[in-house]
Amino acid sequence: MKYKVHWLIDGLVEIEANDLDSAEDEIKNKIESFIKINSNFFEDVGAKAVQGQAYLPGSDEKK
C-alpha cells in the first residue's frame, strides 16, 4: 500500500548582516548550495520548496 507523507523543515538562525536582504541571501545561498550537492536526496524525498524570511530578533514584524 502506498502512503503520502507530508513533511516540513523549520529552522531559525541569527546572522550578522548589513540588512534584511543580505541576511536572507546568505542563508539562501548556503541552503541552495546544500540542495545542489544533495539533489538526489531531495528528489527522493519529493522536496518542492524552501522559503525563509529575515526579521530583527525580538520583533514579530516581518518585512
Secondary structure, DSSP 8 states (H G I E B T S, - for coil): -----------------SSHHHHHHHHHHHHHHHHHHTHHHHHHTT----------TT-----
